[in-house]
Protein backbone atom coordinates (compact mmCIF):
# COMPACT_ATOMS: atom_id res chain seq x y z
CA UNK A 1 0.00 0.00 0.00
CA UNK A 2 1.41 3.39 -0.99
CA UNK A 3 2.19 6.07 1.57
CA UNK A 4 -0.58 8.32 0.22
CA UNK A 5 -3.19 5.59 0.68
CA UNK A 6 -2.01 4.95 4.24
CA UNK A 7 -2.25 8.68 5.03
CA UNK A 8 -5.73 9.04 3.55
CA UNK A 9 -6.90 5.82 5.25
CA UNK A 10 -5.68 7.13 8.62
CA UNK A 11 -7.45 10.45 7.98
CA UNK A 12 -10.67 8.67 7.07
CA UNK A 13 -10.49 6.50 10.18
CA UNK A 14 -9.72 9.58 12.31
CA UNK A 15 -12.75 11.39 10.89
CA UNK A 16 -14.98 8.40 11.68
CA UNK A 17 -13.72 8.35 15.27
CA UNK A 18 -14.30 12.11 15.57
CA UNK A 19 -17.91 11.72 14.42
CA UNK A 20 -18.51 8.74 16.71
CA UNK A 21 -16.97 10.64 19.61
CA UNK A 22 -19.17 13.67 19.00
CA UNK A 23 -22.23 11.46 18.85
CA UNK A 24 -21.30 9.70 22.09
CA UNK A 25 -20.93 13.06 23.85
CA UNK A 26 -24.66 13.71 23.42
CA UNK A 27 -25.45 11.36 26.35
CA UNK A 28 -23.91 11.41 29.84
CA UNK A 29 -23.65 7.61 30.01
CA UNK A 30 -21.58 7.46 26.81
CA UNK A 31 -19.60 10.72 27.17
CA UNK A 32 -16.50 9.02 28.55
CA UNK A 33 -16.46 6.63 25.62
CA UNK A 34 -16.86 9.61 23.29
CA UNK A 35 -13.73 11.25 24.69
CA UNK A 36 -11.81 8.01 24.20
CA UNK A 37 -13.02 7.71 20.60
CA UNK A 38 -12.01 11.31 19.88
CA UNK A 39 -8.57 10.67 21.40
CA UNK A 40 -8.06 7.64 19.16
CA UNK A 41 -9.10 9.74 16.16
CA UNK A 42 -6.58 12.44 17.06
CA UNK A 43 -3.82 9.82 17.45
CA UNK A 44 -4.61 8.44 13.98
CA UNK A 45 -4.61 11.96 12.50
CA UNK A 46 -1.19 12.72 14.03
CA UNK A 47 0.26 9.42 12.82
CA UNK A 48 -1.03 10.02 9.30
CA UNK A 49 0.40 13.53 9.24
CA UNK A 50 3.83 12.29 10.32
CA UNK A 51 3.99 10.14 7.16
CA UNK A 52 3.83 13.10 4.76
CA UNK A 53 6.73 13.35 2.29
CA UNK A 54 6.75 17.14 2.68
CA UNK A 55 8.33 16.76 6.11
CA UNK A 56 12.04 17.54 5.72
CA UNK A 57 13.18 16.60 9.22
CA UNK A 58 11.47 15.60 12.46
CA UNK A 59 13.50 17.37 15.13
CA UNK A 60 11.10 20.27 15.70
CA UNK A 61 8.06 18.04 15.28
CA UNK A 62 9.27 15.63 17.94
CA UNK A 63 10.14 18.55 20.19
CA UNK A 64 6.64 19.92 19.70
CA UNK A 65 5.07 16.55 20.53
CA UNK A 66 7.16 16.28 23.68
CA UNK A 67 6.45 19.83 24.84
CA UNK A 68 2.78 19.61 23.92
CA UNK A 69 2.41 16.31 25.77
CA UNK A 70 4.23 17.71 28.80
CA UNK A 71 1.77 20.63 28.88
CA UNK A 72 -1.36 18.69 27.96
CA UNK A 73 -1.00 15.84 30.46
CA UNK A 74 -1.01 17.97 33.63
CA UNK A 75 -3.72 20.22 32.15
CA UNK A 76 -5.94 17.18 31.71
CA UNK A 77 -5.06 15.32 34.91
CA UNK A 78 -4.40 17.95 37.55
CA UNK A 79 -6.60 20.93 36.69
CA UNK A 80 -9.56 20.90 39.14
CA UNK A 81 -13.13 20.92 37.90
CA UNK A 82 -13.54 24.52 39.08
CA UNK A 83 -10.80 25.57 36.65
CA UNK A 84 -12.00 23.44 33.73
CA UNK A 85 -13.68 26.38 31.93
CA UNK A 86 -10.39 28.31 32.07
CA UNK A 87 -8.53 25.26 30.76
CA UNK A 88 -10.94 24.97 27.84
CA UNK A 89 -10.53 28.67 27.03
CA UNK A 90 -6.75 28.19 27.08
CA UNK A 91 -7.07 25.17 24.76
CA UNK A 92 -9.06 27.26 22.28
CA UNK A 93 -6.33 29.89 22.44
CA UNK A 94 -3.59 27.36 21.68
CA UNK A 95 -5.56 25.92 18.75
CA UNK A 96 -6.18 29.40 17.35
CA UNK A 97 -2.49 30.29 17.71
CA UNK A 98 -1.56 27.19 15.72
CA UNK A 99 -4.06 27.96 12.95
CA UNK A 100 -2.99 31.61 12.72
CA UNK A 101 0.72 30.79 12.62
CA UNK A 102 0.15 28.23 9.87
CA UNK A 103 -1.72 30.85 7.85
CA UNK A 104 1.01 33.44 8.33
CA UNK A 105 3.72 30.89 7.44
CA UNK A 106 1.89 29.87 4.24
CA UNK A 107 1.41 33.52 3.23
CA UNK A 108 5.12 34.20 3.81
CA UNK A 109 6.19 31.01 2.00
CA UNK A 110 4.25 32.10 -1.05
CA UNK A 111 6.10 35.37 -1.41
CA UNK A 112 3.82 37.39 0.87
CA UNK A 113 0.90 36.58 -1.36
CA UNK A 114 2.67 36.99 -4.70
CA UNK A 115 2.06 33.34 -5.61
CA UNK A 116 -1.28 32.89 -3.88
CA UNK A 117 -4.40 32.29 -5.95
CA UNK A 118 -7.60 34.08 -5.00
CA UNK A 119 -9.38 30.92 -3.71
CA UNK A 120 -6.32 30.06 -1.61
CA UNK A 121 -6.15 33.64 -0.33
CA UNK A 122 -9.79 33.37 0.72
CA UNK A 123 -8.92 30.29 2.82
CA UNK A 124 -5.79 31.90 4.29
CA UNK A 125 -7.57 35.15 5.07
CA UNK A 126 -10.51 33.41 6.72
CA UNK A 127 -8.08 31.30 8.72
CA UNK A 128 -6.02 34.15 10.16
CA UNK A 129 -8.99 36.49 10.64
CA UNK A 130 -10.98 34.07 12.82
CA UNK A 131 -7.82 32.59 14.30
CA UNK A 132 -6.45 35.91 15.52
CA UNK A 133 -9.71 37.08 17.11
CA UNK A 134 -10.06 33.68 18.80
CA UNK A 135 -6.57 34.01 20.29
CA UNK A 136 -7.28 37.19 22.22
CA UNK A 137 -10.96 36.38 22.75
CA UNK A 138 -10.03 33.11 24.45
CA UNK A 139 -7.32 34.86 26.42
CA UNK A 140 -9.82 37.43 27.73
CA UNK A 141 -12.30 34.64 28.59
CA UNK A 142 -9.52 32.87 30.51
CA UNK A 143 -8.60 36.06 32.39
CA UNK A 144 -12.24 36.76 33.29
CA UNK A 145 -12.90 33.21 34.45
CA UNK A 146 -9.66 33.23 36.46
CA UNK A 147 -10.76 36.59 37.91
CA UNK A 148 -7.54 38.27 36.78
CA UNK A 149 -9.83 40.67 34.89
CA UNK A 150 -13.16 41.81 36.39
CA UNK A 151 -15.94 39.40 35.44
CA UNK A 152 -18.49 42.20 35.08
CA UNK A 153 -18.92 43.80 31.64
CA UNK A 154 -16.33 46.48 30.85
CA UNK A 155 -18.04 48.96 28.57
CA UNK A 156 -17.72 52.50 27.28
CA UNK A 157 -19.99 54.82 25.34
CA UNK A 158 -20.26 53.85 21.68
CA UNK A 159 -18.54 50.52 22.22
CA UNK A 160 -20.85 48.56 19.93
CA UNK A 161 -20.31 51.09 17.16
CA UNK A 162 -16.54 50.87 17.58
CA UNK A 163 -16.62 47.06 17.56
CA UNK A 164 -18.87 47.05 14.52
CA UNK A 165 -16.56 49.46 12.70
CA UNK A 166 -13.48 47.38 13.51
CA UNK A 167 -15.14 44.21 12.29
CA UNK A 168 -16.38 45.90 9.10
CA UNK A 169 -12.85 47.19 8.41
CA UNK A 170 -11.41 43.71 8.96
CA UNK A 171 -13.93 42.14 6.58
CA UNK A 172 -13.15 44.86 4.03
CA UNK A 173 -9.43 44.03 4.28
CA UNK A 174 -10.27 40.36 3.82
CA UNK A 175 -12.24 41.06 0.65
CA UNK A 176 -9.48 43.33 -0.64
CA UNK A 177 -6.93 40.55 -0.06
CA UNK A 178 -9.03 38.08 -2.02
CA UNK A 179 -9.03 40.58 -4.89
CA UNK A 180 -5.33 41.54 -4.46
CA UNK A 181 -3.58 38.60 -2.72
CA UNK A 182 -0.10 40.16 -2.91
CA UNK A 183 -0.99 43.04 -0.56
CA UNK A 184 1.12 42.11 2.46
CA UNK A 185 0.28 45.23 4.49
CA UNK A 186 -3.44 44.43 4.32
CA UNK A 187 -2.81 40.84 5.43
CA UNK A 188 -0.82 41.76 8.52
CA UNK A 189 -3.14 44.66 9.38
CA UNK A 190 -6.04 42.20 9.24
CA UNK A 191 -4.20 39.96 11.74
CA UNK A 192 -3.65 42.89 14.11
CA UNK A 193 -7.27 44.03 13.86
CA UNK A 194 -8.42 40.47 14.54
CA UNK A 195 -6.39 40.46 17.76
CA UNK A 196 -7.95 43.78 18.78
CA UNK A 197 -11.47 42.57 17.99
CA UNK A 198 -10.98 39.50 20.19
CA UNK A 199 -10.30 41.74 23.19
CA UNK A 200 -13.09 44.22 22.45
CA UNK A 201 -15.56 41.41 21.81
CA UNK A 202 -15.17 39.67 25.18
CA UNK A 203 -14.50 42.62 27.51
CA UNK A 204 -18.14 43.83 27.51
CA UNK A 205 -19.50 40.32 28.19
CA UNK A 206 -20.33 39.45 31.78
CA UNK A 207 -19.57 36.26 33.68
CA UNK A 208 -23.11 34.93 33.27
CA UNK A 209 -22.53 34.60 29.54
CA UNK A 210 -19.12 32.93 29.71
CA UNK A 211 -20.51 29.42 28.90
CA UNK A 212 -21.93 30.76 25.63
CA UNK A 213 -18.74 32.70 24.89
CA UNK A 214 -16.57 29.59 25.40
CA UNK A 215 -18.81 27.60 23.08
CA UNK A 216 -18.77 30.35 20.46
CA UNK A 217 -14.99 30.66 20.62
CA UNK A 218 -14.81 26.91 20.14
CA UNK A 219 -16.81 27.40 16.95
CA UNK A 220 -14.44 30.14 15.76
CA UNK A 221 -11.41 27.93 16.44
CA UNK A 222 -13.04 25.14 14.45
CA UNK A 223 -13.72 27.43 11.51
CA UNK A 224 -10.11 28.61 11.55
CA UNK A 225 -8.88 24.99 11.62
CA UNK A 226 -11.13 24.04 8.73
CA UNK A 227 -9.82 26.97 6.70
CA UNK A 228 -6.29 25.81 7.56
CA UNK A 229 -7.16 22.44 6.03
CA UNK A 230 -8.26 24.10 2.80
CA UNK A 231 -5.14 26.27 2.75
CA UNK A 232 -2.64 23.41 3.13
CA UNK A 233 -4.72 20.66 1.51
CA UNK A 234 -5.24 18.57 4.66
CA UNK A 235 -8.51 16.61 4.60
CA UNK A 236 -8.64 15.68 8.27
CA UNK A 237 -8.29 19.33 9.29
CA UNK A 238 -11.16 20.27 6.99
CA UNK A 239 -13.43 17.60 8.46
CA UNK A 240 -12.41 18.04 12.11
CA UNK A 241 -12.60 21.83 11.87
CA UNK A 242 -16.04 21.70 10.27
CA UNK A 243 -17.28 19.33 13.00
CA UNK A 244 -15.83 21.58 15.70
CA UNK A 245 -17.18 24.76 14.16
CA UNK A 246 -20.68 23.42 13.51
CA UNK A 247 -21.05 21.68 16.87
CA UNK A 248 -19.79 24.74 18.76
CA UNK A 249 -22.21 27.00 16.89
CA UNK A 250 -25.17 24.67 17.49
CA UNK A 251 -24.27 24.39 21.17
CA UNK A 252 -24.07 28.19 21.43
CA UNK A 253 -27.55 28.48 19.94
CA UNK A 254 -28.91 25.85 22.34
CA UNK A 255 -27.37 27.61 25.34
CA UNK A 256 -28.68 31.00 24.23
CA UNK A 257 -32.15 29.50 23.98
CA UNK A 258 -31.71 28.02 27.46
CA UNK A 259 -31.19 31.61 28.68
CA UNK A 260 -33.94 32.94 26.37
CA UNK A 261 -31.46 35.31 24.76
CA UNK A 262 -30.20 36.00 21.26
CA UNK A 263 -26.58 36.03 20.11
CA UNK A 264 -26.81 39.78 19.68
CA UNK A 265 -27.93 40.19 23.28
CA UNK A 266 -25.12 37.93 24.51
CA UNK A 267 -22.43 39.75 22.53
CA UNK A 268 -23.67 43.31 22.96
CA UNK A 269 -26.14 43.29 25.87
CA UNK A 270 -23.58 43.62 28.71
CA UNK A 271 -25.46 40.95 30.67
CA UNK A 272 -23.92 40.35 34.06
CA UNK A 273 -23.53 44.01 34.99
CA UNK A 274 -23.55 45.03 38.64
CA UNK A 275 -27.08 45.35 40.07
CA UNK A 276 -28.64 48.82 40.18
CA UNK A 277 -28.58 50.60 43.49
CA UNK A 278 -31.55 49.86 45.69
CA UNK A 279 -34.30 52.43 45.78
CA UNK A 280 -34.16 54.91 48.64
CA UNK A 281 -36.06 53.69 51.65
CA UNK A 282 -36.20 50.09 50.47
CA UNK A 283 -35.55 47.78 53.40
CA UNK A 284 -33.63 44.52 53.31
CA UNK A 285 -35.56 41.45 52.19
CA UNK A 286 -36.18 38.79 54.85
CA UNK A 287 -33.81 35.82 55.07
CA UNK A 288 -34.46 32.70 57.17
CA UNK A 289 -31.34 30.83 58.28
CA UNK A 290 -31.52 27.20 59.35
CA UNK A 291 -29.31 25.02 61.50
CA UNK A 292 -27.68 21.80 60.32
CA UNK A 293 -29.78 19.85 62.82
CA UNK A 294 -33.11 21.22 61.55
CA UNK A 295 -32.10 20.74 57.91
CA UNK A 296 -31.07 17.15 58.65
CA UNK A 297 -34.48 16.39 60.16
CA UNK A 298 -36.23 17.66 57.00
CA UNK A 299 -34.00 15.56 54.76
CA UNK A 300 -34.18 12.44 56.91
CA UNK A 301 -37.98 12.30 56.72
CA UNK A 302 -38.36 13.55 53.15
CA UNK A 303 -39.88 11.11 50.67
CA UNK A 304 -38.71 13.04 47.62
CA UNK A 305 -35.58 15.21 47.43
CA UNK A 306 -34.33 17.04 44.35
CA UNK A 307 -30.72 18.20 44.45
CA UNK A 308 -29.92 21.29 42.36
CA UNK A 309 -26.15 21.60 41.80
CA UNK A 310 -24.45 24.83 40.72
CA UNK A 311 -21.00 26.34 40.44
CA UNK A 312 -20.72 26.48 44.23
CA UNK A 313 -20.74 22.69 44.29
CA UNK A 314 -17.71 22.69 42.00
CA UNK A 315 -15.92 25.33 44.08
CA UNK A 316 -16.41 23.32 47.28
CA UNK A 317 -15.59 20.00 45.54
CA UNK A 318 -18.66 18.64 47.29
CA UNK A 319 -19.84 16.09 44.72
CA UNK A 320 -18.73 13.10 46.82
CA UNK A 321 -20.30 14.57 49.96
CA UNK A 322 -23.66 15.05 48.24
CA UNK A 323 -23.55 11.46 47.01
CA UNK A 324 -23.00 10.24 50.59
CA UNK A 325 -25.92 12.33 51.85
CA UNK A 326 -28.15 11.09 49.03
CA UNK A 327 -27.32 7.48 49.92
CA UNK A 328 -28.45 8.08 53.52
CA UNK A 329 -31.72 9.69 52.37
CA UNK A 330 -32.39 6.71 50.11
CA UNK A 331 -31.55 4.34 52.96
CA UNK A 332 -34.33 6.03 54.96
CA UNK A 333 -36.78 5.35 52.11
CA UNK A 334 -36.54 8.68 50.29
CA UNK A 335 -36.05 9.25 46.57
CA UNK A 336 -33.24 11.51 45.33
CA UNK A 337 -32.92 13.09 41.89
CA UNK A 338 -30.59 15.71 40.47
CA UNK A 339 -31.92 18.68 38.46
CA UNK A 340 -29.52 19.87 35.75
CA UNK A 341 -29.94 23.29 34.15
CA UNK A 342 -28.34 23.61 30.66
CA UNK A 343 -26.16 26.57 31.70
CA UNK A 344 -25.43 25.68 35.32
CA UNK A 345 -21.76 26.19 36.13
CA UNK A 346 -19.28 27.91 33.85
CA UNK A 347 -19.28 25.64 30.82
CA UNK A 348 -21.66 23.33 28.94
CA UNK A 349 -22.20 20.07 30.83
CA UNK A 350 -20.25 21.29 33.88
CA UNK A 351 -22.64 19.71 36.39
CA UNK A 352 -22.93 16.44 34.45
CA UNK A 353 -19.15 16.01 34.47
CA UNK A 354 -18.90 16.96 38.13
CA UNK A 355 -21.54 14.44 39.25
CA UNK A 356 -20.11 11.75 36.98
CA UNK A 357 -16.78 12.23 38.77
CA UNK A 358 -18.51 11.05 41.97
CA UNK A 359 -20.06 8.06 40.11
CA UNK A 360 -23.59 9.33 40.64
CA UNK A 361 -25.83 7.14 38.42
CA UNK A 362 -26.82 8.81 35.14
CA UNK A 363 -30.43 7.72 35.52
CA UNK A 364 -30.78 10.01 38.53
CA UNK A 365 -29.89 13.10 36.49
CA UNK A 366 -32.87 15.02 35.12
CA UNK A 367 -32.82 17.83 32.58
CA UNK A 368 -34.77 21.02 33.24
CA UNK A 369 -37.83 20.24 31.10
CA UNK A 370 -38.12 16.78 32.61
CA UNK A 371 -37.70 17.71 36.28
CA UNK A 372 -39.65 20.98 36.52
CA UNK A 373 -43.10 19.29 36.74
CA UNK A 374 -41.81 17.29 39.73
CA UNK A 375 -40.97 20.22 42.01
CA UNK A 376 -44.52 20.76 43.36
CA UNK A 377 -44.48 17.17 44.69
CA UNK A 378 -40.94 17.51 46.04
CA UNK A 379 -40.63 17.55 49.85
CA UNK A 380 -37.21 19.24 49.87
CA UNK A 381 -35.26 20.90 47.09
CA UNK A 382 -31.59 21.05 48.10
CA UNK A 383 -29.85 23.87 46.22
CA UNK A 384 -26.04 23.64 46.37
CA UNK A 385 -24.29 26.70 44.98
CA UNK A 386 -26.82 27.43 42.22
CA UNK A 387 -28.01 31.00 41.87
CA UNK A 388 -29.29 32.59 38.65
CA UNK A 389 -30.70 29.33 37.25
CA UNK A 390 -33.14 29.09 40.21
CA UNK A 391 -34.09 32.78 40.48
CA UNK A 392 -37.89 33.26 40.21
CA UNK A 393 -37.27 36.81 38.96
CA UNK A 394 -36.84 35.21 35.54
CA UNK A 395 -40.58 34.48 35.61
CA UNK A 396 -41.97 37.43 37.56
CA UNK A 397 -39.78 40.54 37.18
CA UNK A 398 -40.01 42.09 33.72
CA UNK A 399 -37.30 44.55 34.65
CA UNK A 400 -34.80 41.83 35.49
CA UNK A 401 -31.98 41.17 32.99
CA UNK A 402 -32.76 37.43 33.24
CA UNK A 403 -36.52 37.84 32.65
CA UNK A 404 -37.74 35.13 30.29
CA UNK A 405 -34.78 32.81 30.96
CA UNK A 406 -36.03 29.26 31.59
CA UNK A 407 -35.19 28.30 35.17
CA UNK A 408 -35.52 25.33 37.48
CA UNK A 409 -38.80 25.77 39.36
CA UNK A 410 -37.20 25.24 42.75
CA UNK A 411 -39.46 27.80 44.45
CA UNK A 412 -42.45 25.51 43.82
CA UNK A 413 -41.07 22.77 46.06
CA UNK A 414 -42.67 22.33 49.48
CA UNK A 415 -39.43 23.27 51.25
CA UNK A 416 -36.17 24.65 49.87
CA UNK A 417 -32.78 24.45 51.59
CA UNK A 418 -30.03 26.56 50.00
CA UNK A 419 -26.38 25.83 50.78
CA UNK A 420 -24.38 28.99 50.20
CA UNK A 421 -21.40 30.81 51.65
CA UNK A 422 -23.10 34.22 51.69
CA UNK A 423 -25.88 36.24 50.12
CA UNK A 424 -23.60 37.39 47.30
CA UNK A 425 -25.34 37.51 43.88
CA UNK A 426 -24.56 35.13 41.04
CA UNK A 427 -22.93 35.87 37.68
CA UNK A 428 -25.90 38.01 36.60
CA UNK A 429 -25.22 40.32 39.55
CA UNK A 430 -28.85 40.51 40.70
CA UNK A 431 -30.80 39.67 43.85
CA UNK A 432 -32.16 36.12 43.97
CA UNK A 433 -35.79 36.18 45.10
CA UNK A 434 -35.67 32.48 45.94
CA UNK A 435 -33.43 33.21 48.92
CA UNK A 436 -36.15 35.38 50.45
CA UNK A 437 -39.16 33.12 49.75
CA UNK A 438 -41.19 31.94 52.80
CA UNK A 439 -40.50 28.27 52.00
CA UNK A 440 -36.72 28.79 51.69
CA UNK A 441 -34.12 28.27 54.41
CA UNK A 442 -30.48 29.28 54.06
CA UNK A 443 -27.70 27.04 55.40
CA UNK A 444 -24.59 29.21 55.27
CA UNK A 445 -21.04 27.88 55.05
CA UNK A 446 -18.79 25.76 52.87
CA UNK A 447 -20.97 23.35 50.91
CA UNK A 448 -18.73 20.33 51.43
CA UNK A 449 -18.52 20.85 55.20
CA UNK A 450 -22.26 21.49 55.43
CA UNK A 451 -23.08 18.33 53.48
CA UNK A 452 -20.76 16.25 55.64
CA UNK A 453 -22.37 17.62 58.79
CA UNK A 454 -25.83 16.99 57.34
CA UNK A 455 -24.88 13.38 56.63
CA UNK A 456 -23.70 12.92 60.24
CA UNK A 457 -26.95 14.34 61.58
CA UNK A 458 -29.15 12.32 59.22
CA UNK A 459 -27.49 9.14 60.54
CA UNK A 460 -28.59 10.12 64.07
CA UNK A 461 -32.20 10.97 63.22
Secondary structure, DSSP 8 states (H G I E B T S, - for coil): --HHHHHHHHHHHHHHHHHHHHHHTTSGGGHHHHHHHHHHHHHHHHHHHTT-TT---SHHHHHHHHHHHHHHHHHHHTS-GGGHHHHHHHHHHHHHHHHHHHHHHHHHHTTTTTT--HHHHHHHHHHHHHHHHHHHHHHHHHHHHTTSS-SS----TTHHHHHHHHHHHHHHHHHHHHHSTT-HHHHHHHHHHHHHHHHHHHHT--GGGHHHHHHHHHHHHHHHHHHHHHHHT-HHHHHHHHHHHHHHHHHHHHHHHHTT--HHHHHHS-TT-------TT-------B--HHHHHHHHHH-SEEEEEE-HHHHHHT-HHHHHHHHHHHHHTT-EEEEEE-TT-SSSTTHHHHHHHHTT--GGGEEEHHHHGGGGGG-SEEEEES--GGG-THHHH-TTSTTTT-----GGGSSEEEEEESSS---TT-S--GGGGSTTEEEEES-HHHHHHHHHHHHHH-
